[in-house]
Amino acid sequence: MNYKNKKFKDKKVSVRFLTDYFYREKGHFCMDTTLSFFDFLRENPQKTEEVLLKLLWGKNPYLIERSTWTLGHLKIKRAITPLKYIVLDPKQNMSLRQTALISLFSLLPIDLDKILLEIFSCPNDLDLKKTAIEQLVWHHFSESRYHMHVLKHLNSPDRSMRLACYRYISRFKFKETRDILQSLLFEEKDPFMCAEILRTLAKLGISDRKIIQFIFRHLNSKDSYLKSAATYALGGIQVPSYRSTITRTLKKQFHVPETQRAAIEVMGTLKTAPKSLISKIKKLKHAKDPYLRFTVDHTLRQLESASLLNA
């Protein structure tokens, strides 16, 4: 539908506006007739706000959630107050509260910190706390004042909650965090979560001998994700006596399909690579996998800065 020739007062148009053109499915926006949609928004900014805010207080749950989402993505500041109300109201549907919180992160109100601390201080609302932590990660918040609140959920039975926690705390090199993660690594039964803990520890720095032994033991894991994470964790080992062993291991892991990209990335991080591998790494600049091409390009730049590449 082309909105250019439609009147916004038409109720059907406003409904289609929300449901068809700003609906997020699995993290992606439906982009049909995008240009006419955004032309419409630019031509009717005030009316757009009015309709969305009105729908926010309607009776249709679907439209309420869609308008909540859209208000955040259009960064409509007038929505901050009603969105805060929705987030902090325990009587509201949890899915709607989570959507409102995501929109608030897009709007970044000056009292967002106060809202987050109120969410974390509540003994219930675990799903809302998980959304808060996920958004802290997504928006690259580096404030450590939420750190202690996040640590409380490292043992959560919710796998996605633990995952969000690992990714958030990896930004802070606190000894307490490292100690907790090291103990959790040996308790964790899920290979995927073990892999995430290893990746987090690699960012924090690894010097504990037991963790190092764990890494080398899982370089040949049957789980490909854990095997790749163990390879990646080699770059976080901060014990100088292991340097030559790590270099030899990376050369071996380079030839394993599941760990090749991780091995190349670590070579770039450590700014070291066996001379026999450099030409092979260069050949991968044209690999089909875009992630592999990106890693290769980044690693070659790092090696070049360390004067390890031939001119």
N, C-alpha and C positions, 0 to 999 in steps of 0.2 A: 504494500500500500504506500502510495506517495502522499505524505502529509501536507505537501506544499499547498494543495488546493482544497484542504479540508478545514473546517472550522473547529477550533479546539473545544468549543462548547458541546460538541457532539459527544455524548457519553461513550459511545462505542469507540470513538477515536482514542479517548483517553485510556480506555481499558486496553486496546490494542497497543497503544504507546508503551504501556508498562509490560504487558505479557509477551509481546512479540519481539520488541526491539531493545530491551535492556534485560533480557533474561539470561542468567548465567547458568550454564550447564557444565558441570565437572571442571570448573575453573576457566571456562572460555565463554566469551560473549557471542551470541548469535549476531552475525554481521550482515544479514540480508538488508539490502537497500540502506546501508549505513549512511551514505552521503545525504540522502533525502531526510533521514532521521535527524542527523546533526544540523542540517539546514533548518529544519523545523524548530529545533531547540534554540538555535541562535536567533531566529526570528520571533520567538515567543518566550523569552526567559522568565518574565514575570508570571505569565499564565502557567508556565510549566511548574514553577514553585507552588503556586496556589493549588493547582490540581493535585500535586503530589502530597502536599501537606494536608489537604482535605481527605485524601484517600487514607492517610495514616491513621485517621480517627474514624474510619468507616467500620462496617461490620463484616466485610469479606476478608477472612484470614489470609487468603492467597494475595489479594491486592495490598493488604497492609504490609505483608513481608516484602513484596516486590517494591512497593514505594519506599520502604525503609532502606532497602538495598540501593535503590536508585538515588535517593537523596544524598547518600554518602558519596557515591561515585560521581555525581554532578557537583559535589562539594558545595552544597547549599547550606550556608551558615545558619539560616533561620531554623534549620532542622535540629540543631545541637540540643536545645532544651527538651523537645519531645523525645529525642533519641535517648538522652540521659534518663529521662523518666522511665522509658521502656526497659532499659538495661537494669536499672536498680529496683524495678517493681517485681517482687517475687510472684505476684499473681499472674504475670504475663507468661505466655507460652515460651519455653526455653529456647526453641529454635528461633523465635522472633527476637528474644533478648540477645542471642548470639549474633544474629544478623545486624541488630542495632549497634552492638559493640564494634563489629567490623567496620560499620559506617562511621562510627566515632573516630576510629583510628585514621580513616581517610580525611576526616575533618580536623583532627588534632585540636580539640578545645583546650583552653589554657588550664582547665582543671582536670585534664585526663588523668594526671597522676593521682589526684584525690579519688577519682572514680575507681581506678585500678586497685588502690590500697583498700578501698571499701569492699571490692569484690574479693580480694585475697583474704581479708579479715573475716569474711562470712564463713561459718563452719560447713555450710552446704554449697549448693551451686557448683559442683565439680566440673560440669560441662562448660559453664561460663568461665571458670578459671582456666580450663584447657584452651578455650578460644582466646583468652587474654594472653596466655603464654605463647600460643602460636602466632598471634599478631605482633607480639614483642619481637619475635624472631623474624617474621616477614618484613617488618618495618625497620629492622636493624637497630632496635633500641639497645643502647649500651650502658644504660643506667644500672648500677649494681644494687640500688635500693630494693629491687624486687627479688634479689638473689635468695635471701633467706626464705621467702614465701615459696619460691619455686622448688627449693631443696626438699620441702615437706612432701612433695609429690613424686619424688624419685622412685618410691616403692609402690606407686599406684598400680592397681590391677589392670587399669586401662592402658593398653599398649601405646596408643597414640598420645596419651598424656605423658608417659615416660619419654617417648621420642621427642616431644616438644621441649620437655625439661632438659634433656641431654643437649639439644641444639642451642638452647638459651645459655646454659651455664658454661658452654665451651668458650664463651667470650671473656670469661674472667679467670685469671690464673691464680686462684686461691688454693692454698694447700688443703684446706678443709674439703673443698670440692673434689680435688684429686684423690684424697684418701677415701672419700665416700664412693666414688666411681670405681676405684680399684677393688673395694670389697664387693660392690655390686656385680662386677664383671665375673667373679667366681661363683656367684649365686644365680646369675641369669641363665635360664635354660633355653631361651629362644635365640637361635643363631643370628637372626636379623637384629635383635636388640643388643646382643654381644658385639656385633659389628658396629652399631651406632656408638656404644660405649668406647670401643677402641678408637673410632674416629674422633670422638670428643677428647679422649686422653691424649691422642696424638697432637691435638691443638694446644693442650695444656702443658705438654712435655712429659716424657716418660723416662724415669731413672730407676724404678723399682725392678729388681732382678726377676721377681716372680711374674711381673707383667711382661717383661721382655721374653721370658721363656714361653709364656702363653702365646705371644705373637708368633714366635718361630714355630711353635707347635701347630698353629692353625694356618700356616702358609699353604698347607696341602689339605685344608678342610674340604669335606664333600660339599659343603654349602658354598656356592660361588660368591655370594655377597660377603660372607665372613672371610673367605680367602682374599678377596679384593681389599677388605678393610684391614686385614692383617698386613698386607703389602703396603697399604697407605700408612699404617701406624709405624712402619720402619722409619719414616721421615721424622717421627716425633721422639725417637730414642736419643737421649742426651748423654749417653755414656761414650766418651771418646774411644775406648778400647774396642767398641763394636763397629767402628766406622768401616774397616776393611771387610768385615763379615757382611755388613749391610750392602756394600757395593757389589760383592759377589752374589748375594742373594737377589738383588735387583736385576742383575744380568740374567739370572735364571728365571725370575718371574716375568721378565720382558717377553719371554718365549711362550708363556702360558696365556692363551686368549682371554681368560676371565680376569687376569691380573695385569695385563699389558699396559692399559691406560693408567692404572694406579702406580705401576713401576715407573712409567715415564714422568708422571707428576712428581713423584718423590725425587727423581733425579734432578728435576728442575728446582725443587725446594732446597735440596742439599747442594745444588750447583756442582754436581759431579756425575760423570757418566763414563763407563768404559769406552775407550776410543773405538773399539771394534763395533760398538752399538750406534755411534753417532750417525753414520751413513744410513743405517737401517731406520733410525728415528726420522731422519730427513725424508725418506721415501714415504713415510706415513702422512706427510703433509697433504696428500691427495686421497686419503682413505675415505671410504663411503660414509663412515660414522662421523657426523658433525662434532660430537663431543670429543672424539679421539683427535680430530683435526685441530680443535681448539686447544686441547691439552698439549699436543705436539708443538704447535706454534708458540704457546706460552713457555714451554720448557726450553725450546731452542733459543728464545730471547734471553732466558735466565742463564743458560749455558754460555751464550755469546757475551753477556755482561761479565761473566767470570773468565772470559778469554779462553774458553775451552773449544771453541769452534774455529775452524780454519777460515780465513778471510775469503 
